[in-house]
Amino acid sequence: MKKYLQIIKDTWAEYMMYRLNFVLWRVRMVMQILVVYFLWWAIFSQKQEFFGYTQSMILTYILLSSIVRTLVLGTTTMDIGDVINKGDLSNFLLRPFHFFHYYIARDIGDKLLNFTFAVVEITVLYFFLRPPIFIQTNIVTLLFFLAAIIIGTILYFFFSLIFGFLGFWTPDVWAPRFLSFVIMEFFAGALFPLDILPKPIFFISQLLPFSYFLYFPLKVYLRQLPIEMLLQGFAISIAWIIGLMVCAQVLWQKGLKVYTAEGR
Amino acid sequence: MVITVSHLKKFYQTHQKEPGFLGSLTSLVHRKYQTVKAVDDISFDIKEGELVGFIGPNGAGKTTTLKCLSGLLYPTSGFVSVLGFTPFERKNAFLKQIALVMGQKNQLWWDLPAIETFLLNKEIYEIPDAQYQKTLDELVELLDVRALLKVQVRKLSLGERMKMELIAALIHAPKVLFLDEPTIGLDVVMQKKMRDFIASYNQLHKSTILLTSHYMEDVRQLAHRVIIIDHGKILYDGKLDNLVKKFAKYKVLSVVLDTYVTPDKFKEIGELTDYNFPKVIIRVPRSASNVAAAQLLEKFPVDDLNIEEPDIEDIIRDVFSSNLK
């Protein structure tokens, strides 16, 4: 247990070494929220309802998504491809500590830090903008919301690991990852709720893992899903977790056999 | 036996790519693969507490062997056993007893002081507090780095960083230590300190050490036994002294003359390798060294004469270049 705490501590210490970098990263996140926020603000200045969403529902969705994304999409696993290609993976393989566990600990550190800052930022924004937001008070719904976030987090962790493990076979790890970012931002529902999309695209989005990163937890929070959709969502996302977990394990085992521990 | 290696082979598949974007495209469709035999059928045993030097030119397979022994690489074929474990399985019980230090690799957190990495390793290796403090104090004393523990790693000099790397690798007091070019890039003073440290560590802890180096001095001063490897094959395995007898086909006559003699006169004695009056260096076949010396004393104005063994470095160079042919 203490090793995990030490890694979390070191991860924080590392961020604090580069305060400016961290602050600018947070500024970027705030700007991103504001852009999307004001876009929707402008749309709702014309009408009361849009695709079945009221202004307060959409603004809640946008603001809350920026908090949820720090938990689900905040990750340190981005650098795994480079770690493999530069041969730094050797440092992990030589120590009696599983590589996956190391990144889980690091991610917890990263997520907690970003989460704390996001909560503070959103609170400040709330007092400036005074948006009409929707507060969910139903405990059961909040528990489902929490479960959906945890599932999304695990799902994204393995998704990101798999992209990192491409590094065993190719030095070009950033091109496929960048492509996945573009697709993911869209299908995760970071910019808008996915159910305003045309029916066929919406249907496909629910089969993909991306919608369970942001869209699904937020819809759970807003309590806009009928019970069968709720169960279906949990079933599909858990199936994806099992699939991606197995895939990550297999790639890891196969990758280690071709790993060449290259030097710099 | 602490380490047993039997018929170990490690082959790599590499593909060649033409430069440029077009080259990338063609390599996607049609790839030319090439098999590199990094390690080609080697066998050796190492006993507990032995300090063995592994020497060979760049690309000889030294590092690949160490990586196979420490479980980083999956051997193509052959048998490897270290402390009774199969390295590639990387069981925790195995990893807790070994360390691999690579002169060109760092495990220290670049942006944090070195002490943070030591603390992390303490937790990872599950070292009790008292033992950690004792080992750390001992290593810090030996390497004289107390003042640097809290300095950000990126601000340390190469030599200082190498010392910290060693501490990070030794904090769990490994029974088997693999050192890959531990003195690379260090100045002569630091090289000597590093050598002294390795020697005293070996004596103090009775740990088994396998060391690779480009520098003959490292091996000469540290290892009683050397394994010479080239093109993935072992050329010699044994005592350093015996290497000289086995491979040196000549001896060196070092002469000081009284009066000048034209260089071509020495031809009948042996091969003139250096002439800087009054000093003359002549190579003669091993078996004929006594005769040659007698001849010299008789026919030349010799003031002083010594029969010497050739330099180990020269012998090894000869071994490698004859292996090329």
Interface residues (C-beta under 8 A of the other chain):
Chain A: K2 K3 L5 Q6 I7 D10 A13 E14 M17 Y18 G87 D88 S90 N91 L93 L94 R95 P96 F97 L256 K257 V258 Y259 T260 A261 G263 R264
Chain B: Y12 T63 K67 S70 G71 L72 L73 Y74 R90 N92 A93 L95 K96 I98 A99 L100 M102 Q104 K105 N106 Q107 W109 D111 L112 E116 L119 L120 N121 E123 I124 Y125 Q152
